[in-house]
Amino acid sequence: MRVLKIAPLLLLLAPTAEVTRATAGAPPHAICGDDTIAPSVARLLPGFGTGALPIRTAKPQAQAFFNNGLQLSHAFAHDAGRAAFAEAARLDPACAMCRWGEAWSGGPTINFPVDAATQVKMSKLVDAAIPLAATGPLLERQLLAALALRYKNGGGKGPGDIAYARAMEAIAVAHPDSDELLTLAADAWMIPAALGERSDTLPRAVALLETVLKRNPDFTPAIHFYIHATEMSGFPARAEPYADRLAALAPAASHLIHMPSHTYYWIGRYQDAADANVRAAAIGVADAKAAHAPEPDGVFRQPYHAHNVHFGIGGALIAGDAKDALALSAPVLGALSRAPKSDPFQQMVGGTAYFAQGRFADPAAVLALPEPGAAYGFLRAYRHYARGEAYARLGNAAAVRAEAAAIPLRAGPADKEDASLQATALMRIAKSVLEGRAAMLEHRPADAVKAYRTAARIETSKVLTHFDDPPVWWYPTERSLAAALLAAGDTQQALAQANAALTRFPLDPVSLSVRADALTALGQTAAAEKDRAAAVARWHGDKSAFTAALI
């Protein structure tokens, strides 16, 4: 099961609250993380997809803001969704469901839990809403009763979350024609799966979402959660037809424009994954500018912007898309250099920007990259890796070895809680890969096999399996191992390692090319030509970069 680990910790700078009411002249999707901007009059924000539930209210505008709160929250515009529910409650103080919306949207999601203090706060909102629903529809009383369970030892990882999910499923069963209620129930089951790593709660979520999508394939909340649920379940291809339509259905929602990449990446559509995130990141930049976020780094205060950038770089690296990889990575390096501090997790994610520079930037530009400060030990190591890749492209084996030697085996205490354990693992992969690069340049494939085997063992270890949206190491090291084995004359093992790389990264063009070489050596010409044609079709870079990737 693929467990989500893309929480707001992926912000490269300290996050702040979203602006939740549009400022004068801002586009409908102007939701920025800079909370220094005074909000103007609240207004509905279109373009965030579908989502609606009829509630008891005498104020049509309260219903409209309630529905918009659902749409925004389902699109993970979290603070904007809460603000919409709050506006609905302001418009109709007697509306029980408006307060339900405030309490529901303030709870956990598949990306983050909430603490005990937040549970108490949300529980009080539910308690205040219950008397308002006393004479209202049965459904509203049931929804409030279910939500009350969520905030009794819940918060995303507790028994209260399971109780809430069971209650929501019972409501969904009683209202089988409601796309909204079935999706809410599916989301409730997905949260303990994502945060508590419980695979047993996922099948019900998948079934609920498939029921909705079978009759309403344009229901954006169901598409959003189905992409996540199928990725987490290990069968991402099921979501492909829905992923293909999502961006057009929610043109203002950067997160929903990004979401198809979660499907595309794992079925081998790497360039499509990169393109989706380039579009999502562009919306983030436009939103930040419209909301007058401080430049140049204010955009990184937006929830998920750094995730979009990271994912875009990951797709571009595999696809060979130098243009987008470099365009996305440059602002990351700039933001990190100006950040007052950077924890191991931020440095590990930011390392992807160095990987892009090392693989695609002009070698002279890579070698001119300034060294991060002493407090940025992991980034220093990743810079050495980038320099080593640049030297490898120049054919300078001695310089590659020098950069590998400059990468320490650890940059300090390794602790999985702050991701320093994982950041250290990434550093060790980088060191081994450079040792393999140097050995290949020196025509010593047996030594390259040893180095790449070490890298592959670390890369596929449990240490890094929770960081795969996309993986923090940028390519399957089995493909380099396969190339080294082939050079060493071990064709069968080369084929096995190429197949292993393609199992984890399907249709990776470089792995396809390596496998084609192995198949050719085994006399399987037709299969080799098929792989070679697929590799060329899926490589979006220049031929020289493709050749360098085979080192």
C-alpha positions in Angstrom: 0.0 0.0 0.0 1.3 3.4 -0.9 0.8 5.7 2.1 0.5 9.4 1.6 3.3 11.6 3.1 2.6 14.9 1.4 1.4 16.9 4.4 1.9 20.6 4.6 5.4 19.9 5.9 6.4 20.0 2.3 6.3 23.7 2.5 9.9 24.9 2.0 9.3 28.0 4.1 7.2 28.4 7.3 3.5 28.3 6.3 1.1 30.9 7.3 -2.7 31.0 7.1 -4.4 31.4 3.7 -6.2 34.5 2.8 -9.7 33.3 2.7 -11.7 36.2 1.2 -10.9 37.5 -2.2 -9.1 40.9 -2.3 -10.3 43.6 -4.7 -9.3 42.8 -8.3 -8.0 39.3 -7.4 -8.9 36.3 -9.6 -11.5 33.8 -8.1 -8.7 31.5 -7.1 -6.5 34.1 -5.4 -5.9 32.2 -2.1 -2.4 33.0 -0.8 -0.6 32.0 2.3 0.2 35.5 3.2 -2.1 36.4 6.1 -1.0 40.0 6.3 -3.5 41.0 3.6 -6.7 42.5 5.0 -9.7 40.5 3.6 -12.5 42.4 1.8 -16.1 41.4 1.5 -16.5 37.6 1.4 -17.6 36.3 -2.0 -18.1 32.9 -3.6 -15.0 31.4 -5.2 -15.9 29.5 -8.4 -13.7 27.1 -10.3 -12.9 24.7 -7.5 -15.1 21.8 -8.7 -18.4 20.3 -7.6 -19.9 19.5 -4.2 -23.3 20.3 -2.7 -25.7 19.2 0.0 -29.1 20.7 0.6 -29.4 22.0 4.1 -32.1 23.7 6.2 -31.6 27.4 5.9 -33.9 30.3 5.1 -31.0 32.2 3.4 -30.1 31.1 -0.2 -26.7 32.8 0.2 -26.0 30.7 3.2 -26.7 27.6 1.1 -24.5 28.9 -1.6 -21.6 29.6 0.8 -22.1 26.2 2.4 -21.8 24.5 -1.0 -18.8 26.6 -1.8 -17.3 25.5 1.5 -17.7 21.9 0.5 -16.1 22.5 -2.9 -13.1 24.4 -1.5 -12.5 21.9 1.3 -12.7 19.0 -1.1 -10.2 20.8 -3.3 -7.9 21.1 -0.2 -8.2 24.9 -0.2 -8.6 24.4 3.5 -8.7 27.8 5.1 -10.9 29.1 2.2 -13.3 26.3 2.9 -13.5 27.1 6.5 -14.1 30.8 5.7 -16.9 29.9 3.4 -18.6 27.9 6.1 -18.1 30.7 8.6 -19.7 33.1 6.2 -22.7 30.8 5.8 -23.1 30.7 9.6 -22.8 34.5 9.7 -25.6 34.8 7.1 -27.8 32.4 8.9 -27.0 32.1 12.7 -29.8 29.5 13.0 -28.2 27.1 10.4 -27.0 24.0 12.2 -25.2 22.6 9.1 -23.3 25.8 8.6 -21.7 25.1 12.0 -21.3 21.5 11.0 -19.3 22.7 8.0 -17.0 24.8 10.2 -16.4 21.8 12.5 -16.0 19.3 9.7 -13.6 21.4 7.7 -11.5 22.1 10.8 -10.8 18.5 11.3 -8.1 16.1 10.0 -7.6 15.2 6.3 -5.7 12.5 4.6 -2.6 14.7 4.8 -2.6 15.9 8.4 -4.1 15.1 11.8 -5.3 17.7 14.3 -4.2 18.0 17.9 -6.2 17.6 21.1 -6.8 21.3 21.4 -8.3 21.5 17.9 -10.5 18.5 18.6 -11.9 20.3 21.7 -12.5 23.5 19.6 -14.3 21.6 16.8 -16.3 19.6 19.4 -17.6 22.8 20.9 -18.8 23.9 17.4 -20.7 20.6 17.1 -22.2 21.0 20.5 -23.4 24.5 19.6 -25.0 23.2 16.4 -26.9 20.2 17.9 -29.6 22.4 19.6 -30.1 24.2 16.3 -30.8 20.9 14.6 -33.3 19.6 17.2 -36.3 20.3 15.0 -34.6 19.9 11.7 -34.2 17.0 9.3 -33.1 13.7 10.6 -30.1 13.7 8.2 -28.7 16.8 9.8 -29.0 15.4 13.3 -27.3 12.2 12.1 -24.4 14.1 10.5 -23.9 16.1 13.7 -23.9 13.0 15.8 -21.4 11.4 13.5 -19.1 14.4 13.6 -19.3 14.4 17.4 -17.7 11.0 17.4 -14.8 12.2 15.3 -13.6 14.6 18.1 -13.7 12.1 20.9 -10.1 10.7 20.8 -9.9 11.1 17.0 -8.1 13.8 15.2 -7.0 11.5 12.4 -5.3 8.6 14.2 -7.6 7.5 17.0 -10.7 5.3 17.6 -12.9 8.4 17.2 -12.0 8.5 13.5 -13.1 4.9 13.0 -16.4 5.6 14.9 -16.9 8.6 12.7 -16.3 6.6 9.5 -18.7 3.9 10.5 -21.4 6.4 11.3 -20.8 8.2 7.9 -21.0 4.9 6.1 -24.3 4.2 7.7 -25.6 7.6 6.6 -24.3 6.9 3.1 -26.0 3.5 3.0 -29.3 5.2 4.0 -28.8 7.8 1.2 -27.3 5.8 -1.7 -28.2 8.4 -4.3 -26.2 11.2 -2.7 -22.8 11.6 -4.3 -21.8 14.1 -1.6 -22.6 11.8 1.3 -20.9 8.8 -0.3 -17.8 10.9 -0.9 -17.8 12.2 2.6 -18.0 8.6 3.9 -15.2 7.5 1.6 -13.0 10.4 2.8 -13.8 9.4 6.4 -12.5 5.8 5.7 -9.4 7.1 3.9 -8.1 9.3 6.8 -7.2 6.4 9.2 -5.7 4.6 6.2 -3.4 7.5 5.3 -2.6 8.7 8.8 -2.8 5.5 10.8 -1.5 3.3 7.9 -4.5 1.0 8.1 -5.0 -0.9 4.8 -8.2 -2.4 6.0 -10.2 0.8 5.7 -9.3 1.5 2.1 -11.5 -1.1 0.2 -14.7 0.4 1.5 -13.5 3.9 0.4 -12.7 2.6 -3.1 -16.1 0.9 -3.4 -18.0 4.1 -2.3 -16.1 6.3 -4.7 -16.5 3.9 -7.6 -20.2 3.9 -7.0 -20.3 7.7 -7.3 -18.0 7.8 -10.4 -19.9 5.1 -12.3 -22.9 7.4 -12.4 -21.3 10.8 -12.2 -17.8 10.7 -13.7 -17.5 14.5 -13.3 -17.9 14.7 -9.6 -14.6 16.3 -8.7 -14.4 15.4 -5.0 -14.8 11.7 -5.8 -12.2 12.0 -8.6 -9.8 13.7 -6.1 -10.2 11.0 -3.5 -10.3 8.2 -6.0 -6.9 9.2 -7.3 -5.5 9.1 -3.8 -7.3 5.8 -2.8 -6.2 3.9 -5.9 -2.6 5.2 -5.4 -2.7 4.1 -1.8 -4.1 0.8 -2.7 -1.5 0.0 -5.4 -3.7 0.1 -8.5 -3.3 3.7 -9.7 -4.3 2.9 -13.3 -7.9 2.6 -12.3 -8.1 6.3 -11.9 -6.6 7.3 -15.2 -9.8 8.1 -17.1 -11.0 10.3 -14.3 -7.6 11.9 -13.8 -7.7 12.9 -17.5 -10.8 15.0 -17.0 -10.2 16.6 -13.5 -8.2 19.7 -14.4 -10.8 21.0 -16.9 -13.5 20.5 -14.2 -11.7 22.7 -11.6 -9.7 25.3 -13.5 -9.1 27.5 -10.4 -8.0 24.8 -8.0 -4.2 24.3 -8.2 -4.4 21.2 -6.1 -6.9 19.5 -8.3 -4.9 20.5 -11.4 -2.0 18.9 -9.7 -3.8 15.7 -8.6 -3.7 13.8 -11.9 0.0 13.6 -11.5 -0.5 11.1 -8.7 -1.9 8.8 -11.3 0.3 9.7 -14.2 3.6 9.2 -12.4 2.8 5.7 -11.3 1.5 4.5 -14.7 4.5 5.9 -16.6 3.1 9.2 -17.9 6.0 11.2 -16.5 5.8 14.1 -18.8 2.0 14.5 -18.2 2.8 14.5 -14.4 5.4 17.2 -15.0 3.0 19.2 -17.2 0.2 19.0 -14.6 2.4 20.4 -11.9 3.8 23.1 -14.1 0.2 24.3 -14.6 -0.6 24.0 -10.9 2.6 25.9 -9.9 1.8 28.6 -12.3 -1.6 29.2 -10.7 0.2 29.3 -7.3 2.5 32.0 -8.6 -0.4 34.0 -10.1 -2.3 33.7 -6.9 0.6 34.9 -4.8 1.1 37.9 -7.1 -2.5 38.8 -7.1 -2.6 38.7 -3.3 0.6 40.8 -3.0 2.6 38.0 -1.3 6.1 39.1 -0.5 8.5 38.3 -3.4 10.2 36.2 -4.4 9.4 33.5 -1.8 5.9 34.3 -0.7 4.4 31.7 -3.1 6.0 28.9 -1.0 3.8 29.9 1.9 0.8 28.5 0.0 -0.2 25.1 1.1 0.9 22.5 -1.5 2.8 24.9 -3.8 6.1 23.2 -2.8 4.6 19.8 -3.3 3.5 20.8 -6.8 7.0 22.0 -7.6 8.6 18.9 -6.1 6.3 16.6 -8.0 6.8 18.6 -11.2 10.6 18.3 -10.9 10.3 14.5 -10.2 8.2 14.0 -13.4 10.5 16.1 -15.5 13.6 14.3 -14.3 12.3 10.9 -15.4 10.9 12.3 -18.7 14.1 14.2 -19.6 12.3 17.5 -19.6 15.2 19.8 -18.8 13.3 23.0 -19.5 10.6 22.4 -16.8 13.0 20.7 -14.4 15.3 23.7 -14.4 12.5 26.3 -14.3 10.9 24.6 -11.3 14.1 23.9 -9.4 15.7 27.4 -9.6 13.2 29.1 -7.3 13.5 26.3 -4.8 17.2 26.7 -4.5 16.7 30.5 -4.1 14.1 30.1 -1.4 16.2 27.7 0.6 19.2 29.9 0.4 17.1 32.8 1.9 15.3 30.8 4.5 16.2 31.6 8.1 16.4 27.9 8.8 15.8 24.6 7.1 15.0 21.2 8.8 16.2 17.8 7.4 12.8 17.2 5.7 12.9 20.5 3.9 16.5 19.9 2.8 15.7 16.4 1.6 12.8 17.6 -0.5 14.8 20.6 -1.7 17.5 18.2 -2.7 15.4 17.4 -5.8 16.2 20.8 -7.1 19.9 20.0 -6.9 19.3 16.7 -8.7 17.6 18.6 -11.6 20.5 21.0 -11.8 23.1 18.3 -11.8 21.4 16.3 -14.5 20.3 19.1 -16.9 21.9 22.5 -16.2 25.0 23.6 -18.0 27.9 22.0 -16.1 29.6 25.4 -15.6 26.4 26.7 -14.0 26.2 23.7 -11.7 29.8 24.0 -10.6 29.2 27.7 -9.9 26.3 27.0 -7.5 27.2 28.5 -4.1 27.7 26.2 -1.1 24.9 26.3 1.5 25.7 27.4 5.0 27.2 25.2 7.6 23.7 24.6 9.1 22.5 23.0 5.8 24.5 19.7 6.0 22.2 17.7 3.8 21.9 20.4 1.1 25.7 20.6 1.1 25.8 16.8 0.3 23.2 17.1 -2.4 25.1 20.0 -4.0 28.2 17.7 -4.1 26.0 15.2 -5.9 24.9 17.7 -8.4 28.5 18.7 -9.0 29.4 15.1 -9.5 26.7 14.6 -12.1 27.9 17.6 -13.9 31.5 16.3 -13.9 30.2 12.9 -15.1 28.6 14.6 -18.1 32.0 16.2 -18.8 33.7 12.8 -18.6 35.9 13.8 -15.6 36.0 10.6 -13.5 38.6 12.0 -11.0 36.4 15.0 -10.3 33.3 12.8 -9.8 35.3 10.8 -7.3 36.3 13.9 -5.5 32.7 15.0 -5.2 31.7 11.6 -3.9 34.4 11.7 -1.3 33.1 15.1 -0.1 29.8 13.5 0.8 30.0 12.3 4.4 28.2 9.1 5.5 26.2 11.2 7.9 25.6 14.9 8.5 24.6 14.5 12.2 22.2 12.4 14.4 19.8 10.4 12.3 16.2 10.5 13.6 13.2 9.3 11.6 10.9 11.7 13.4 12.5 14.8 11.9 13.4 13.0 8.6 17.2 13.2 9.3 17.3 9.4 9.0 15.8 9.6 5.5 17.8 12.6 4.5 21.0 10.7 5.5 19.9 7.7 3.5 19.4 10.0 0.5 22.9 11.4 1.0 24.4 7.8 1.1 22.6 7.0 -2.2 24.1 10.1 -3.8 27.6 9.1 -2.6 27.2 5.5 -4.0 25.8 6.7 -7.3 28.7 9.0 -7.9 31.1 6.2 -7.1 29.3 4.1 -9.7 29.4 7.0 -12.2 33.2 7.3 -11.8 33.8 3.6 -12.1 31.8 3.5 -15.3 33.7 6.4 -16.8 36.9 4.5 -15.9 35.7 1.3 -17.6 35.6 -0.6 -14.3 32.0 -2.0 -14.5 32.6 -4.5 -11.7 33.3 -1.7 -9.3 30.3 0.2 -10.6 28.1 -2.8 -9.9 29.2 -2.8 -6.3 28.5 0.9 -5.9 25.1 0.8 -7.7 24.0 -2.3 -5.7 24.7 -0.4 -2.5 22.6 2.6 -3.8 19.8 0.3 -4.9 19.7 -1.4 -1.5 19.3 1.9 0.3 16.9 3.3 -2.2 14.5 0.4 -1.9 14.8 0.0 1.8 12.0 0.7 4.3 13.7 3.9 5.3 12.5 5.7 2.2 9.3 3.9 1.3 7.1 6.5 3.0 8.4 9.3 0.9 7.1 8.4 -2.6 4.9 11.2 -3.8 7.1 11.3 -5.8 10.1 9.4 -4.4 12.7 11.7 -2.9 15.4 9.9 -4.9 14.8 10.8 -8.4 15.3 7.6 -10.5 15.4 3.8 -10.0 19.0 3.0 -9.3 18.4 -0.5 -10.6 18.7 1.0 -14.1 22.2 2.1 -13.4 23.0 -1.3 -11.8 21.6 -2.9 -14.9 23.8 -0.9 -17.2 26.9 -1.7 -15.1 26.0 -5.4 -15.1 25.6 -5.4 -18.9 29.0 -3.7 -19.3 30.4 -6.4 -17.0 29.0 -9.1 -19.2 26.3 -10.4 -16.9 23.4 -10.0 -19.3 20.8 -12.0 -17.5 21.3 -10.1 -14.3 21.2 -6.9 -16.2 17.8 -7.8 -17.7 16.6 -8.7 -14.2 17.6 -5.3 -12.8 16.1 -3.4 -15.7 12.9 -5.3 -15.1 13.0 -4.4 -11.4 13.5 -0.7 -12.3 10.5 -0.9 -14.7 8.4 -2.6 -12.0 8.8 0.4 -9.7 9.0 3.1 -12.4 6.9 1.8 -15.3 7.9 2.9 -18.8 10.9 4.9 -17.5 12.6 5.7 -20.9 16.1 5.2 -19.6 15.3 1.8 -18.0 13.5 0.8 -21.3 16.7 1.7 -23.2 18.9 -0.3 -20.8 16.5 -3.3 -21.1 16.6 -2.9 -24.9 20.4 -3.2 -24.8 20.2 -6.3 -22.6 17.6 -7.9 -24.9 19.7 -7.2 -27.9 22.6 -8.9 -26.2 20.4 -11.9 -25.7 19.3 -12.0 -29.3 15.7 -10.9 -28.6 15.8 -8.2 -31.4 12.0 -7.7 -31.8 11.5 -7.1 -28.0 14.5 -4.8 -27.9 13.3 -2.7 -30.8 9.9 -2.3 -29.1 11.5 -1.1 -25.9 13.8 1.2 -27.8 11.0 2.8 -29.7 9.0 3.3 -26.5 12.1 4.8 -24.8 12.5 7.4 -27.6 8.8 8.2 -27.6 8.8 8.9 -23.9 12.0 10.8 -23.6 11.3 14.6 -23.8 14.9 15.8 -23.7 17.8 16.0 -26.1 19.8 12.9 -27.1 22.9 13.9 -25.3 21.1 14.1 -22.0 19.6 10.7 -22.7 23.0 9.2 -23.4 24.4 10.8 -20.2 21.6 9.2 -18.2 22.8 5.8 -19.2 26.1 6.1 -17.3 
